Amino acid sequence: MGRLIYVIRQYPILLILAAFAVVFALASPDFGRPDNITNILRQSSMLGFVALGMSFVILAGGIDLSVGSTLALATVIVTVMSRTLPPALGINAALFAGVAVGVINGVLVTRFRFQPIIATLVTMASVRGIAMVFSNSQAIFGTLPNDYFLLSDAELAGLPLPAILFGIAALLSGFYLHFTRHGREIYQVGGNEEAARLAGVDVESIKITTYAICGFMAAVAGLILAARTQSGEAVRTGLGWELNAIAAAAIGGMSLMGGVGTIIGTVSGTLIIGMMSNAFNLLGIDPNWQRIVVGVLLAVAVASYSNQDLLRALRSRANRAAAPPGAGAPGAPAE
Amino acid sequence: MKRVAVWVIGNMNFAILALLIVAAAIISSDFLTPGNLLNVLRAASLIGIVAVGMNVVMLTGGIDLSVGSVAAISGAVAASMWSAGDPVLLVAAPLLVGVAVGLVNGVMVTRLHLQPFIATLIMMTVVRGAGLVYTNGQPIYVVYPDFFTAISNGYLLGVPVPTVMFLAITVFTWYLLRFRPFGRYIYAIGSNSTAAFLSGVNVGRIKIIAYVYCGLLAAIAGMVLTSRMKSGEPGQAGVFWELDAIAAVVIGGTSLMGGKGSVWGAFVGALIIGIVANLFNLLGVDLEWQQVSRGLIIFLAVWIHSLEGNERVRMWRASA
């Protein structure tokens, strides 16, 4: 029990996640059904991969607007190459392309000293263009073998394969960020880049690595999406995903200034967004209202993270008001 | 010769623009015809107006992702106001909506301490949703009165009205930024907001005004768009305008860190984007390669501008 309280104090986002789950389960009887839960997990895992990659970049103080385009490129590469080649080759090529886009982002940011938003705006435009060139701006159907669709449809022990892959990726990411030297250096770079450099951290390679990881994750999401839609498409695929991924990380408590945030937060943020759109659909709420509610939720979440001192002041004032006269303010120095 | 080179580095924007126009004229004989030039100017005006507002916000070190949604909702509001037959509200209501969204942006950034990217991302989503809810997700088709149609189709002394508005807004904003205290405060905040605060600048209020100004200009662009389309499109209008506007501003050399750059940068940036798009159309370049080149143009422009800050270039300029 004490352990549980510790975890919740450490990660209040888990409590919010649970609260949302309970509210939705009460609001809609279909929400808690096993097949619906499976559905949510399968849906969320794609955005989840993108959000995980985005977390690495944001933690190091950057941002990546190109993930939606990378995702579209991955769907195009795997479908185009499967016309003549085995899909394993296409999968590898798509992943390689994702990493390549990330490295280009990283080089633009570190060597050319571009602002992250500008650097990834460049690749956002050009990478989508390259995907359009490869696919002739046409949707590509019928090239993928049936086995490939297992990437989205297969279930292991009742859990959808994409969700299992996402879970593994999240565990590895969390482990990497918290228990390896390189992971800690990512936090260091995001927290104070100059201090990290003076402490001997190779800032440039850390940054390039985070963008490469982000590109890789976006490509994985693209591969799963290609299996789910059984097609590849360059013009509309992945539009706006960069903003959803940033929103997931921000709801999870990640600061865009870098150095603050956890993988648990990002995973929770992803699940909150996924549960919300699922529950709203079940309840028959207008999707346009969904945008408004998600926006307001994001505002409340981020405003409460960025105004901790204000909240603390309000709380202590409330405590003082509640305490009997002469009891002393909580937190006052002990005699 | 050296003096020319120094001028070029000091006025990189206009040098790039001049070079581009010469190159375009050589590549395509159709480019330098009056009709085509007016086309370029008219097409560049909408994004240009938005980019001017974006430039003001970016000079404070902020960013505004909500401009596309503001343009969409302002068009939808204009269309529904004229459906109700009210010519005063037709003009006033969309502008008020733009001001209101800018105000919320500014308050979230300054009073709630949200990062500008997140605050305006929220408003981008919320305002787009609000526009769709307001019109029930359907476009509103209207027949606008003549004075309102004129803001997109009319001519003033042979120049399209949107272009006249674009130029007038740029000159006015340049005047504000260059000669009014408000403008000087904007630069002071963008260079060092703590220093500005300690010098007695009301940082919060100036930033809020910057976001309001940006929202107002986005609403004006949305009104021109709805006047041209003869409909209010809450879902389709203004999508990705924020990215186009940011591209125009950074092509013009304004830094995302704030404090550096001129509103003429946004003006030239919008024209450069417009000229390149026009040239590609004249030459019949595929849509796919146009998309690839969009990124490369931003890359080239930002890279050229980064040379201005290069140590060796600066030394060389100082020696001239």
Interface residues (C-beta under 8 A of the other chain):
Chain A: I63 L108 F112 R113 F114 Q115 I117 I118 L121 V122 T123 M124 A125 S126 V127 R128 G129 I130 M132 V133 N136 S137 L243 I246 A247 A250 S255 L256 M257 D286 N288 W289 Q290 R291 I292 V294 G295 V296 L298 A299 V302 A303 S306 N307
Chain B: I63 L65 M108 L112 H113 L114 Q115 F117 I118 A119 L121 I122 M123 M124 T125 V126 R128 G129 A130 L132 V133 G137 L243 I246 A247 V250 S255 L256 M257 D286 L287 E288 W289 Q290 Q291 V292 S293 R294 G295 L296 I298 F299 V302 W303 S306
